[in-house]
Amino acid sequence: MSITLNRRDFLQSGAAGVLLSARGVEGVQPKASTVAGPLKKAVLVSMLPKEMSYPDRFKLAVDTGFEAMEAQTVTDPKEAEAIKVAAEKAGLRIHSVMNMDHWKFPLSSDDPAVVERSLKGMETSLRNAKLWGAETVLLVPAVVNPKTSYRDAYTRSQVQIRKLIPLAQELGVVIAVEEVWNKFLLSPVEFAAYVDEFKSPWVKAYFDVGNVVLYGYPQDWIRTLGKRIVKFHLKDFDSKTKEFVPLREGSIDWPEVRRAITEIGFSGYLTVELKDGDAAYLREVSARVDKILAGE
């Protein structure tokens, strides 16, 4: 949905800034998920057959090779509890929550009612994450459009996200900002600076490999963002046809992306974000992810 600079100097400077900001935060700290260790396959809940019950959907995810799932915001407490029970029964970890109000109700809007709706949606997502044991909530931070300039999107979204940090810290859930096709955060250097300016370990980066192909190289973004990345979305994109395509069939240099992930010492979940499908389709997607993780 979705540059070049001296990488060593940039990363050293960025790492120092993150270290200083982390030292200034008291109390609970986020769980470390960017240290060297295993990579884990996850599936977006919307990829699982909607006609199936939650228990059957989650069992299917496990049966087709996925260790975890990224859920989406649920406003009904009973449904949220049912998801928790079904995931636990299936042995499927809910590792992240995709916030659902940030596109229609962006934090960068000049309408207070829209912003309030967006903040409430994030609060619900953060509480969902706490209930389900998820580490992060994915947030699209802003939307640039004819009514919202780039500068306003930048400053307004930061003001509103800062309001959410105390709740994120209280619940122990990281706000993970993602780059999407919102005409915002169009370079890895800017994305890194945007995250660093919060000076908080509770605001990090959620990196979508496929979303930057139109204007960059995923491996460059990964190396520049470095330890700021707490989660990955996996999808592929064909730069000639301008279409999303099956994994390993597009323009992404997956072996180089895999090397970049290793270089930043990332450990944790990589979530496939593709169309939904049946068991055979999910097994094929899972097998393609295995090849990516193997560096093929």
FIMAR-754727 format. One record per residue (C-alpha): residue number from 0; residue in one letter; x negated, y negated, z. Coordinates in Angstrom, 2 decimals. Each point is the difference from the previous one (the first is absolute). Layout:
<torgu k="NUM" r="A" c1="X" c2="Y" c3="Z"/>
...
END
This chain:
<torgu k="0" r="M" c1="0.00" c2="0.00" c3="0.00"/>
<torgu k="1" r="S" c1="-2.26" c2="-1.39" c3="0.27"/>
<torgu k="2" r="I" c1="-17.37" c2="-6.95" c3="-1.83"/>
<torgu k="3" r="T" c1="-2.98" c2="0.42" c3="0.83"/>
<torgu k="4" r="L" c1="-2.14" c2="-1.19" c3="2.93"/>
<torgu k="5" r="N" c1="-2.82" c2="1.31" c3="2.12"/>
<torgu k="6" r="R" c1="1.87" c2="2.93" c3="1.52"/>
<torgu k="7" r="R" c1="-2.52" c2="0.68" c3="2.77"/>
<torgu k="8" r="D" c1="0.05" c2="-3.58" c3="1.27"/>
<torgu k="9" r="F" c1="3.77" c2="-0.20" c3="-0.30"/>
<torgu k="10" r="L" c1="0.61" c2="3.23" c3="1.90"/>
<torgu k="11" r="Q" c1="-2.51" c2="-0.89" c3="2.67"/>
<torgu k="12" r="S" c1="1.68" c2="-3.35" c3="0.52"/>
<torgu k="13" r="G" c1="3.47" c2="1.57" c3="0.00"/>
<torgu k="14" r="A" c1="-1.03" c2="2.72" c3="2.44"/>
<torgu k="15" r="A" c1="-1.41" c2="-2.59" c3="2.36"/>
<torgu k="16" r="G" c1="3.23" c2="-1.97" c3="-0.11"/>
<torgu k="17" r="V" c1="2.10" c2="3.06" c3="0.72"/>
<torgu k="18" r="L" c1="-2.28" c2="0.99" c3="2.89"/>
<torgu k="19" r="L" c1="0.24" c2="-3.43" c3="1.59"/>
<torgu k="20" r="S" c1="3.77" c2="-0.11" c3="-0.35"/>
<torgu k="21" r="A" c1="0.37" c2="3.49" c3="1.47"/>
<torgu k="22" r="R" c1="-2.11" c2="-0.94" c3="3.02"/>
<torgu k="23" r="G" c1="2.33" c2="-2.92" c3="0.67"/>
<torgu k="24" r="V" c1="3.11" c2="2.20" c3="0.31"/>
<torgu k="25" r="E" c1="0.84" c2="1.39" c3="3.40"/>
<torgu k="26" r="G" c1="1.95" c2="3.12" c3="0.84"/>
<torgu k="27" r="V" c1="0.89" c2="2.82" c3="-2.34"/>
<torgu k="28" r="Q" c1="-1.88" c2="0.34" c3="-3.27"/>
<torgu k="29" r="P" c1="1.11" c2="1.64" c3="-3.25"/>
<torgu k="30" r="K" c1="-0.96" c2="3.60" c3="-0.56"/>
<torgu k="31" r="A" c1="-3.15" c2="0.18" c3="-2.08"/>
<torgu k="32" r="S" c1="0.87" c2="1.30" c3="-3.45"/>
<torgu k="33" r="T" c1="-2.97" c2="-1.25" c3="-2.02"/>
<torgu k="34" r="V" c1="-2.77" c2="2.17" c3="1.36"/>
<torgu k="35" r="A" c1="-1.59" c2="2.84" c3="-1.90"/>
<torgu k="36" r="G" c1="2.27" c2="3.03" c3="0.01"/>
<torgu k="37" r="P" c1="2.57" c2="2.01" c3="-1.93"/>
<torgu k="38" r="L" c1="2.40" c2="-1.40" c3="-2.56"/>
<torgu k="39" r="K" c1="3.63" c2="1.06" c3="0.30"/>
<torgu k="40" r="K" c1="2.76" c2="0.28" c3="-2.60"/>
<torgu k="41" r="A" c1="3.32" c2="-1.72" c3="0.61"/>
<torgu k="42" r="V" c1="3.17" c2="-0.48" c3="-2.00"/>
<torgu k="43" r="L" c1="2.40" c2="-2.94" c3="-0.10"/>
<torgu k="44" r="V" c1="3.42" c2="1.02" c3="1.34"/>
<torgu k="45" r="S" c1="1.73" c2="-1.29" c3="-3.15"/>
<torgu k="46" r="M" c1="-1.84" c2="2.63" c3="-2.06"/>
<torgu k="47" r="L" c1="1.86" c2="2.79" c3="1.79"/>
<torgu k="48" r="P" c1="3.37" c2="1.16" c3="-1.44"/>
<torgu k="49" r="K" c1="2.68" c2="-2.32" c3="1.37"/>
<torgu k="50" r="E" c1="2.73" c2="2.62" c3="-0.26"/>
<torgu k="51" r="M" c1="-1.72" c2="2.11" c3="2.64"/>
<torgu k="52" r="S" c1="0.38" c2="-0.42" c3="3.76"/>
<torgu k="53" r="Y" c1="-2.86" c2="-1.53" c3="1.95"/>
<torgu k="54" r="P" c1="-1.08" c2="3.38" c3="1.46"/>
<torgu k="55" r="D" c1="-0.05" c2="1.59" c3="-3.46"/>
<torgu k="56" r="R" c1="-1.77" c2="-2.98" c3="-1.58"/>
<torgu k="57" r="F" c1="-2.73" c2="-0.03" c3="2.60"/>
<torgu k="58" r="K" c1="-0.49" c2="3.76" c3="-0.16"/>
<torgu k="59" r="L" c1="-0.36" c2="-0.32" c3="-3.77"/>
<torgu k="60" r="A" c1="-2.71" c2="-2.64" c3="0.46"/>
<torgu k="61" r="V" c1="-1.98" c2="2.38" c3="2.21"/>
<torgu k="62" r="D" c1="0.60" c2="2.96" c3="-2.29"/>
<torgu k="63" r="T" c1="-1.32" c2="-1.93" c3="-3.00"/>
<torgu k="64" r="G" c1="-3.26" c2="-0.91" c3="1.72"/>
<torgu k="65" r="F" c1="0.51" c2="-3.33" c3="1.74"/>
<torgu k="66" r="E" c1="-1.17" c2="-0.57" c3="3.57"/>
<torgu k="67" r="A" c1="1.90" c2="-3.20" c3="0.66"/>
<torgu k="68" r="M" c1="2.63" c2="-2.42" c3="-1.26"/>
<torgu k="69" r="E" c1="0.51" c2="-3.72" c3="-0.32"/>
<torgu k="70" r="A" c1="3.55" c2="-0.79" c3="1.08"/>
<torgu k="71" r="Q" c1="2.09" c2="-3.10" c3="-0.74"/>
<torgu k="72" r="T" c1="1.80" c2="-2.41" c3="2.29"/>
<torgu k="73" r="V" c1="3.12" c2="1.46" c3="1.63"/>
<torgu k="74" r="T" c1="2.41" c2="-2.32" c3="1.80"/>
<torgu k="75" r="D" c1="2.32" c2="2.67" c3="1.44"/>
<torgu k="76" r="P" c1="-1.44" c2="1.28" c3="3.32"/>
<torgu k="77" r="K" c1="1.71" c2="3.38" c3="-0.42"/>
<torgu k="78" r="E" c1="-1.50" c2="0.48" c3="-3.45"/>
<torgu k="79" r="A" c1="-3.41" c2="-1.06" c3="1.29"/>
<torgu k="80" r="E" c1="0.21" c2="2.59" c3="2.77"/>
<torgu k="81" r="A" c1="1.12" c2="2.67" c3="-2.49"/>
<torgu k="82" r="I" c1="-3.05" c2="-0.76" c3="-2.15"/>
<torgu k="83" r="K" c1="-2.26" c2="0.32" c3="3.03"/>
<torgu k="84" r="V" c1="1.46" c2="3.38" c3="0.98"/>
<torgu k="85" r="A" c1="-0.06" c2="1.36" c3="-3.55"/>
<torgu k="86" r="A" c1="-3.61" c2="-1.05" c3="-0.56"/>
<torgu k="87" r="E" c1="-1.12" c2="1.56" c3="3.27"/>
<torgu k="88" r="K" c1="1.80" c2="3.23" c3="-0.82"/>
<torgu k="89" r="A" c1="-1.61" c2="0.17" c3="-3.44"/>
<torgu k="90" r="G" c1="-3.45" c2="-0.85" c3="1.36"/>
<torgu k="91" r="L" c1="-0.17" c2="-3.02" c3="-2.30"/>
<torgu k="92" r="R" c1="-1.78" c2="-3.02" c3="1.44"/>
<torgu k="93" r="I" c1="1.58" c2="-3.41" c3="-0.65"/>
<torgu k="94" r="H" c1="-3.16" c2="-2.07" c3="-0.31"/>
<torgu k="95" r="S" c1="1.40" c2="-3.30" c3="-1.34"/>
<torgu k="96" r="V" c1="3.19" c2="-1.96" c3="-0.63"/>
<torgu k="97" r="M" c1="0.72" c2="-1.95" c3="-3.18"/>
<torgu k="98" r="N" c1="1.82" c2="-3.19" c3="0.96"/>
<torgu k="99" r="M" c1="3.05" c2="-0.49" c3="-2.24"/>
<torgu k="100" r="D" c1="1.04" c2="-3.68" c3="0.31"/>
<torgu k="101" r="H" c1="-3.13" c2="-1.78" c3="-1.18"/>
<torgu k="102" r="W" c1="0.88" c2="-0.26" c3="-3.71"/>
<torgu k="103" r="K" c1="3.58" c2="-1.23" c3="0.22"/>
<torgu k="104" r="F" c1="-0.69" c2="-2.03" c3="3.14"/>
<torgu k="105" r="P" c1="-3.66" c2="-1.13" c3="-0.23"/>
<torgu k="106" r="L" c1="-1.82" c2="-1.57" c3="2.91"/>
<torgu k="107" r="S" c1="-1.17" c2="-2.70" c3="-2.42"/>
<torgu k="108" r="S" c1="3.51" c2="-1.35" c3="-0.67"/>
<torgu k="109" r="D" c1="0.86" c2="-3.61" c3="0.81"/>
<torgu k="110" r="D" c1="3.41" c2="1.15" c3="1.27"/>
<torgu k="111" r="P" c1="-0.07" c2="0.57" c3="3.78"/>
<torgu k="112" r="A" c1="2.85" c2="2.51" c3="-0.24"/>
<torgu k="113" r="V" c1="-1.96" c2="2.09" c3="-2.51"/>
<torgu k="114" r="V" c1="-3.13" c2="-0.09" c3="2.14"/>
<torgu k="115" r="E" c1="1.99" c2="0.98" c3="3.10"/>
<torgu k="116" r="R" c1="1.45" c2="2.97" c3="-1.87"/>
<torgu k="117" r="S" c1="-3.51" c2="1.00" c3="-1.08"/>
<torgu k="118" r="L" c1="-1.37" c2="-0.25" c3="3.54"/>
<torgu k="119" r="K" c1="2.84" c2="2.11" c3="1.36"/>
<torgu k="120" r="G" c1="-0.70" c2="2.61" c3="-2.68"/>
<torgu k="121" r="M" c1="-3.63" c2="0.15" c3="1.05"/>
<torgu k="122" r="E" c1="0.95" c2="0.27" c3="3.66"/>
<torgu k="123" r="T" c1="2.25" c2="2.95" c3="-0.85"/>
<torgu k="124" r="S" c1="-2.80" c2="1.60" c3="-2.02"/>
<torgu k="125" r="L" c1="-2.49" c2="-0.42" c3="2.83"/>
<torgu k="126" r="R" c1="2.43" c2="1.60" c3="2.46"/>
<torgu k="127" r="N" c1="0.67" c2="2.83" c3="-2.48"/>
<torgu k="128" r="A" c1="-3.75" c2="0.56" c3="-0.16"/>
<torgu k="129" r="K" c1="-0.26" c2="0.16" c3="3.77"/>
<torgu k="130" r="L" c1="2.87" c2="2.51" c3="0.21"/>
<torgu k="131" r="W" c1="-1.47" c2="2.22" c3="-2.72"/>
<torgu k="132" r="G" c1="-3.61" c2="-0.23" c3="1.17"/>
<torgu k="133" r="A" c1="-1.16" c2="-1.86" c3="-3.11"/>
<torgu k="134" r="E" c1="-3.19" c2="-2.07" c3="0.06"/>
<torgu k="135" r="T" c1="0.97" c2="-2.70" c3="-2.51"/>
<torgu k="136" r="V" c1="2.79" c2="-1.95" c3="-1.64"/>
<torgu k="137" r="L" c1="-0.54" c2="-0.95" c3="-3.62"/>
<torgu k="138" r="L" c1="0.83" c2="-3.65" c3="-0.70"/>
<torgu k="139" r="V" c1="0.19" c2="-1.93" c3="-3.26"/>
<torgu k="140" r="P" c1="-1.05" c2="-3.34" c3="1.52"/>
<torgu k="141" r="A" c1="1.36" c2="-2.49" c3="-2.52"/>
<torgu k="142" r="V" c1="1.54" c2="-0.47" c3="-3.42"/>
<torgu k="143" r="V" c1="-1.11" c2="-2.76" c3="-2.39"/>
<torgu k="144" r="N" c1="2.84" c2="-1.18" c3="-2.24"/>
<torgu k="145" r="P" c1="1.28" c2="-3.24" c3="-1.61"/>
<torgu k="146" r="K" c1="1.20" c2="-1.21" c3="3.41"/>
<torgu k="147" r="T" c1="-3.05" c2="1.09" c3="2.01"/>
<torgu k="148" r="S" c1="-3.47" c2="-1.20" c3="-0.97"/>
<torgu k="149" r="Y" c1="-3.10" c2="2.11" c3="0.56"/>
<torgu k="150" r="R" c1="-1.23" c2="-2.34" c3="2.73"/>
<torgu k="151" r="D" c1="3.35" c2="0.07" c3="1.78"/>
<torgu k="152" r="A" c1="0.19" c2="3.78" c3="-0.25"/>
<torgu k="153" r="Y" c1="-3.43" c2="0.23" c3="1.63"/>
<torgu k="154" r="T" c1="0.59" c2="-2.40" c3="2.88"/>
<torgu k="155" r="R" c1="3.64" c2="0.86" c3="0.72"/>
<torgu k="156" r="S" c1="-0.59" c2="3.74" c3="0.08"/>
<torgu k="157" r="Q" c1="-2.93" c2="-0.34" c3="2.40"/>
<torgu k="158" r="V" c1="2.09" c2="-2.12" c3="2.37"/>
<torgu k="159" r="Q" c1="2.74" c2="2.64" c3="0.11"/>
<torgu k="160" r="I" c1="-2.32" c2="3.01" c3="0.25"/>
<torgu k="161" r="R" c1="-1.69" c2="-1.59" c3="3.01"/>
<torgu k="162" r="K" c1="3.41" c2="0.03" c3="1.71"/>
<torgu k="163" r="L" c1="0.10" c2="3.79" c3="-0.44"/>
<torgu k="164" r="I" c1="-3.47" c2="0.76" c3="1.38"/>
<torgu k="165" r="P" c1="1.04" c2="0.03" c3="3.70"/>
<torgu k="166" r="L" c1="2.68" c2="2.63" c3="-0.70"/>
<torgu k="167" r="A" c1="-2.40" c2="2.02" c3="-2.14"/>
<torgu k="168" r="Q" c1="-2.53" c2="0.00" c3="2.84"/>
<torgu k="169" r="E" c1="2.67" c2="0.87" c3="2.59"/>
<torgu k="170" r="L" c1="1.15" c2="2.98" c3="-2.06"/>
<torgu k="171" r="G" c1="-3.48" c2="1.03" c3="-1.12"/>
<torgu k="172" r="V" c1="0.86" c2="-0.22" c3="-3.71"/>
<torgu k="173" r="V" c1="-2.16" c2="-1.70" c3="-2.66"/>
<torgu k="174" r="I" c1="1.58" c2="-2.40" c3="-2.51"/>
<torgu k="175" r="A" c1="-1.50" c2="1.19" c3="-3.30"/>
<torgu k="176" r="V" c1="0.22" c2="-2.61" c3="-2.77"/>
<torgu k="177" r="E" c1="0.23" c2="1.44" c3="-3.52"/>
<torgu k="178" r="E" c1="-0.88" c2="-1.49" c3="-3.37"/>
<torgu k="179" r="V" c1="2.90" c2="0.41" c3="-2.44"/>
<torgu k="180" r="W" c1="1.28" c2="-1.66" c3="-3.15"/>
<torgu k="181" r="N" c1="1.11" c2="-3.12" c3="1.87"/>
<torgu k="182" r="K" c1="-2.44" c2="-2.41" c3="-1.69"/>
<torgu k="183" r="F" c1="-1.85" c2="-0.26" c3="3.31"/>
<torgu k="184" r="L" c1="-3.42" c2="1.09" c3="1.36"/>
<torgu k="185" r="L" c1="-1.34" c2="0.49" c3="-3.50"/>
<torgu k="186" r="S" c1="-3.63" c2="0.74" c3="0.87"/>
<torgu k="187" r="P" c1="-1.70" c2="2.22" c3="2.57"/>
<torgu k="188" r="V" c1="-1.95" c2="-2.98" c3="1.35"/>
<torgu k="189" r="E" c1="3.18" c2="-1.92" c3="0.72"/>
<torgu k="190" r="F" c1="1.72" c2="3.06" c3="1.45"/>
<torgu k="191" r="A" c1="-2.92" c2="0.49" c3="2.40"/>
<torgu k="192" r="A" c1="0.04" c2="-3.65" c3="1.04"/>
<torgu k="193" r="Y" c1="3.78" c2="0.05" c3="0.51"/>
<torgu k="194" r="V" c1="-0.27" c2="2.94" c3="2.40"/>
<torgu k="195" r="D" c1="-3.04" c2="-1.40" c3="1.82"/>
<torgu k="196" r="E" c1="1.69" c2="-3.33" c3="0.68"/>
<torgu k="197" r="F" c1="2.40" c2="1.67" c3="2.42"/>
<torgu k="198" r="K" c1="-2.97" c2="0.89" c3="2.23"/>
<torgu k="199" r="S" c1="2.02" c2="2.94" c3="1.30"/>
<torgu k="200" r="P" c1="-0.56" c2="3.76" c3="-0.09"/>
<torgu k="201" r="W" c1="3.79" c2="0.31" c3="-0.41"/>
<torgu k="202" r="V" c1="-0.02" c2="-1.36" c3="-3.56"/>
<torgu k="203" r="K" c1="-1.82" c2="2.12" c3="-2.59"/>
<torgu k="204" r="A" c1="0.19" c2="0.91" c3="-3.70"/>
<torgu k="205" r="Y" c1="2.12" c2="2.67" c3="-1.67"/>
<torgu k="206" r="F" c1="-1.64" c2="0.64" c3="-3.36"/>
<torgu k="207" r="D" c1="1.94" c2="1.22" c3="-3.04"/>
<torgu k="208" r="V" c1="-2.41" c2="1.48" c3="-2.53"/>
<torgu k="209" r="G" c1="2.33" c2="-0.40" c3="-2.99"/>
<torgu k="210" r="N" c1="1.21" c2="-3.54" c3="0.60"/>
<torgu k="211" r="V" c1="-3.25" c2="-1.79" c3="-0.86"/>
<torgu k="212" r="V" c1="-0.81" c2="1.62" c3="-3.35"/>
<torgu k="213" r="L" c1="1.51" c2="-2.91" c3="-1.96"/>
<torgu k="214" r="Y" c1="-2.52" c2="-2.45" c3="1.47"/>
<torgu k="215" r="G" c1="-2.80" c2="1.96" c3="1.62"/>
<torgu k="216" r="Y" c1="-1.70" c2="3.27" c3="0.82"/>
<torgu k="217" r="P" c1="1.24" c2="1.98" c3="3.01"/>
<torgu k="218" r="Q" c1="-3.49" c2="1.11" c3="1.02"/>
<torgu k="219" r="D" c1="-1.14" c2="-3.65" c3="0.16"/>
<torgu k="220" r="W" c1="2.98" c2="-0.94" c3="2.18"/>
<torgu k="221" r="I" c1="-0.64" c2="2.96" c3="2.31"/>
<torgu k="222" r="R" c1="-3.66" c2="-0.88" c3="0.50"/>
<torgu k="223" r="T" c1="0.79" c2="-3.67" c3="0.58"/>
<torgu k="224" r="L" c1="2.84" c2="0.64" c3="2.45"/>
<torgu k="225" r="G" c1="-1.98" c2="2.68" c3="1.79"/>
<torgu k="226" r="K" c1="1.01" c2="0.67" c3="3.59"/>
<torgu k="227" r="R" c1="3.02" c2="-2.25" c3="-0.32"/>
<torgu k="228" r="I" c1="1.81" c2="2.82" c3="-1.83"/>
<torgu k="229" r="V" c1="2.08" c2="2.18" c3="2.31"/>
<torgu k="230" r="K" c1="2.13" c2="1.82" c3="-2.60"/>
<torgu k="231" r="F" c1="0.05" c2="0.78" c3="-3.72"/>
<torgu k="232" r="H" c1="2.75" c2="0.41" c3="-2.58"/>
<torgu k="233" r="L" c1="-0.84" c2="2.22" c3="-2.94"/>
<torgu k="234" r="K" c1="1.44" c2="-0.52" c3="-3.44"/>
<torgu k="235" r="D" c1="-1.47" c2="-0.33" c3="-3.48"/>
<torgu k="236" r="F" c1="0.42" c2="-2.66" c3="-2.69"/>
<torgu k="237" r="D" c1="-0.72" c2="-0.12" c3="-3.73"/>
<torgu k="238" r="S" c1="-1.48" c2="-3.39" c3="-0.84"/>
<torgu k="239" r="K" c1="0.80" c2="0.44" c3="-3.72"/>
<torgu k="240" r="T" c1="3.69" c2="0.87" c3="0.29"/>
<torgu k="241" r="K" c1="0.45" c2="-2.09" c3="3.20"/>
<torgu k="242" r="E" c1="1.85" c2="2.91" c3="1.62"/>
<torgu k="243" r="F" c1="-0.38" c2="2.12" c3="3.11"/>
<torgu k="244" r="V" c1="-0.90" c2="3.56" c3="-0.97"/>
<torgu k="245" r="P" c1="-0.63" c2="3.34" c3="1.76"/>
<torgu k="246" r="L" c1="-3.08" c2="0.12" c3="2.22"/>
<torgu k="247" r="R" c1="-3.26" c2="0.47" c3="-1.95"/>
<torgu k="248" r="E" c1="1.65" c2="-0.90" c3="-3.33"/>
<torgu k="249" r="G" c1="-0.51" c2="-3.76" c3="0.07"/>
<torgu k="250" r="S" c1="-2.86" c2="-2.50" c3="-0.10"/>
<torgu k="251" r="I" c1="-1.27" c2="0.48" c3="3.56"/>
<torgu k="252" r="D" c1="-3.48" c2="1.45" c3="0.47"/>
<torgu k="253" r="W" c1="1.02" c2="2.38" c3="2.77"/>
<torgu k="254" r="P" c1="-3.48" c2="1.43" c3="0.71"/>
<torgu k="255" r="E" c1="-1.27" c2="-3.53" c3="0.54"/>
<torgu k="256" r="V" c1="3.00" c2="-0.83" c3="2.20"/>
<torgu k="257" r="R" c1="-0.75" c2="3.11" c3="2.03"/>
<torgu k="258" r="R" c1="-3.62" c2="-1.07" c3="0.40"/>
<torgu k="259" r="A" c1="1.09" c2="-3.44" c3="1.15"/>
<torgu k="260" r="I" c1="2.31" c2="1.52" c3="2.62"/>
<torgu k="261" r="T" c1="-2.92" c2="2.02" c3="1.31"/>
<torgu k="262" r="E" c1="-2.30" c2="-3.04" c3="0.03"/>
<torgu k="263" r="I" c1="2.30" c2="-2.02" c3="2.28"/>
<torgu k="264" r="G" c1="0.26" c2="2.93" c3="2.41"/>
<torgu k="265" r="F" c1="3.75" c2="0.28" c3="-0.30"/>
<torgu k="266" r="S" c1="1.79" c2="2.74" c3="1.90"/>
<torgu k="267" r="G" c1="3.74" c2="0.51" c3="-0.03"/>
<torgu k="268" r="Y" c1="3.02" c2="0.07" c3="-2.24"/>
<torgu k="269" r="L" c1="0.35" c2="-0.53" c3="-3.72"/>
<torgu k="270" r="T" c1="3.68" c2="-0.15" c3="-0.96"/>
<torgu k="271" r="V" c1="1.25" c2="0.83" c3="-3.46"/>
<torgu k="272" r="E" c1="2.50" c2="-2.59" c3="-1.25"/>
<torgu k="273" r="L" c1="1.68" c2="1.41" c3="-3.11"/>
<torgu k="274" r="K" c1="3.47" c2="0.91" c3="-1.22"/>
<torgu k="275" r="D" c1="2.00" c2="2.65" c3="1.81"/>
<torgu k="276" r="G" c1="0.21" c2="3.60" c3="-1.13"/>
<torgu k="277" r="D" c1="0.58" c2="3.64" c3="0.81"/>
<torgu k="278" r="A" c1="-2.27" c2="2.54" c3="1.67"/>
<torgu k="279" r="A" c1="-1.93" c2="0.84" c3="-3.19"/>
<torgu k="280" r="Y" c1="-0.65" c2="-3.68" c3="-0.67"/>
<torgu k="281" r="L" c1="-1.16" c2="-0.66" c3="3.56"/>
<torgu k="282" r="R" c1="-2.39" c2="2.97" c3="-0.14"/>
<torgu k="283" r="E" c1="-1.48" c2="-1.36" c3="-3.21"/>
<torgu k="284" r="V" c1="-0.46" c2="-3.46" c3="1.56"/>
<torgu k="285" r="S" c1="-1.61" c2="1.59" c3="3.06"/>
<torgu k="286" r="A" c1="-2.41" c2="1.95" c3="-2.21"/>
<torgu k="287" r="R" c1="-0.96" c2="-3.16" c3="-1.87"/>
<torgu k="288" r="V" c1="-0.78" c2="-1.72" c3="3.30"/>
<torgu k="289" r="D" c1="-2.19" c2="2.97" c3="0.94"/>
<torgu k="290" r="K" c1="-2.04" c2="-0.56" c3="-3.15"/>
<torgu k="291" r="I" c1="-0.39" c2="-3.70" c3="0.79"/>
<torgu k="292" r="L" c1="-1.17" c2="0.81" c3="3.52"/>
<torgu k="293" r="A" c1="-2.47" c2="2.48" c3="-1.46"/>
<torgu k="294" r="G" c1="-1.46" c2="-2.81" c3="-2.10"/>
<torgu k="295" r="E" c1="1.31" c2="1.28" c3="-3.33"/>
END
